[in-house]
């Protein structure tokens, strides 16, 4: 569900250059360095994490990237809002660390590929 949430939240930035421009302006409003570079970079990692979490591929590194990305979001944007404003970003910080610690689980592609590699070596 976390992967689908990330994909849903950023799909408009991928499909519409106007929405990406709007996101760049949003980042500029909060003092991010070079929003013209950071906005597409942030969206790229959100899409990658969304796909990775859904498929169970590269879950640990994508979890860490997600946690770091949303720590920055809480720090730069949401901290000045009331609790309901920064709650979703804070949840994504904790979920990112959870996926970093736990990995993809039994049915994720990371686990399936690791099992195949073990069989191939044996």
C-alpha positions as MATLAB code, in Angstrom:
seq = 'XXXXXXXXXXXXXXXXXXXXXXXXXXXXXXXXXXXXXXXXXXXXXXXXXXXXXXXXXXXXXXXXXXXXXXXXXXXXXXXXXXXXXXXXXXXXXXXXXXXXXXXXXXXXXXXXXXXXXXXXXX';
ca = [
       0.000    0.000    0.000;
       2.877    2.375    0.707;
       4.206    1.896   -2.816;
       0.806    2.585   -4.343;
       0.439    5.666   -2.146;
       3.796    7.034   -3.339;
       2.915    6.371   -6.971;
      -0.483    8.007   -6.575;
       0.991   11.068   -4.870;
       3.546   11.769   -7.601;
       1.971   10.454  -10.804;
       0.683   13.901  -11.785;
       4.242   15.289  -11.654;
       5.369   12.571  -14.043;
       2.460   12.961  -16.456;
       2.228   16.768  -16.512;
       5.050   19.246  -16.978;
       2.772   21.953  -15.555;
       2.434   19.991  -12.315;
       6.217   19.477  -12.198;
       6.674   23.232  -12.659;
       4.205   23.771   -9.823;
       6.185   21.379   -7.617;
       9.409   23.218   -8.456;
       7.736   26.482   -7.404;
       6.542   24.850   -4.186;
      10.075   23.714   -3.375;
      11.439   27.170   -4.192;
       8.894   28.725   -1.839;
      10.351   26.685    1.028;
      13.970   27.524    0.266;
      15.171   24.322   -1.364;
      18.431   24.691   -3.270;
      17.965   24.393   -7.071;
      14.339   23.201   -7.172;
      14.715   22.773  -10.950;
      17.101   19.887  -10.176;
      15.732   18.655   -6.852;
      12.057   18.432   -7.858;
      12.602   15.889  -10.683;
      15.166   14.097   -8.488;
      12.654   13.783   -5.626;
       9.904   12.585   -7.953;
      12.238   10.041   -9.566;
      12.985    8.497   -6.156;
       9.324    8.524   -5.140;
       8.400    6.648   -8.336;
      11.320    4.247   -7.876;
      10.334    3.603   -4.255;
       6.691    3.142   -5.220;
       7.570    0.539   -7.836;
      10.150   -1.091   -5.571;
       7.789   -1.364   -2.611;
       5.012   -2.827   -4.768;
       7.265   -5.424   -6.399;
       9.570   -6.044   -3.452;
      12.675   -5.086   -5.435;
      15.523   -3.054   -3.861;
      13.316   -2.492   -0.819;
      16.100   -1.870    1.704;
      17.947    0.900   -0.170;
      14.685    2.448   -1.369;
      13.401    2.402    2.198;
      16.444    4.347    3.361;
      16.104    6.839    0.496;
      12.407    7.298    1.324;
      13.150    7.883    5.007;
      15.821   10.476    4.205;
      13.657   12.198    1.603;
      10.739   12.586    3.976;
      12.946   13.657    6.895;
      13.965   16.535    4.657;
      10.308   17.161    3.767;
       9.299   17.289    7.446;
      12.235   19.531    8.286;
      11.923   21.955    5.344;
       8.149   22.061    4.807;
       5.883   20.340    7.273;
       7.414   21.273   10.634;
       5.731   24.682   10.576;
       2.289   23.151    9.942;
      -0.070   21.692   12.487;
       0.161   18.002   13.295;
      -2.275   16.907   10.565;
      -0.069   18.640    7.966;
       3.124   16.793    8.738;
       1.675   13.468    9.841;
       1.701   11.751    6.366;
       5.336   12.742    5.760;
       6.334   11.573    9.236;
       4.606    8.233    8.659;
       6.644    7.835    5.447;
       9.837    8.447    7.453;
       8.959    5.581    9.785;
       7.794    3.315    6.940;
      11.026    4.015    5.064;
      13.076    2.948    8.081;
      10.834   -0.084    8.531;
      11.384   -1.212    4.920;
      15.108   -0.534    5.299;
      15.231   -2.764    8.379;
      12.883   -5.532    7.236;
      13.413   -5.798    3.495;
      10.882   -7.110    1.034;
       9.605  -10.110    2.946;
       8.950  -13.638    1.830;
       7.198  -12.852   -1.466;
       9.203   -9.847   -2.649;
      11.432  -10.042   -5.700;
      14.511   -9.399   -3.531;
      13.838  -12.636   -1.649;
      12.918  -14.609   -4.767;
      16.091  -13.506   -6.562;
      18.232  -14.258   -3.484;
      16.798  -17.794   -3.320;
      17.523  -18.352   -7.001;
      21.089  -17.143   -6.515;
      21.555  -19.582   -3.609;
      20.250  -22.469   -5.728;
      22.513  -21.503   -8.621;
      25.591  -21.471   -6.354;
      24.741  -24.799   -4.717;
];
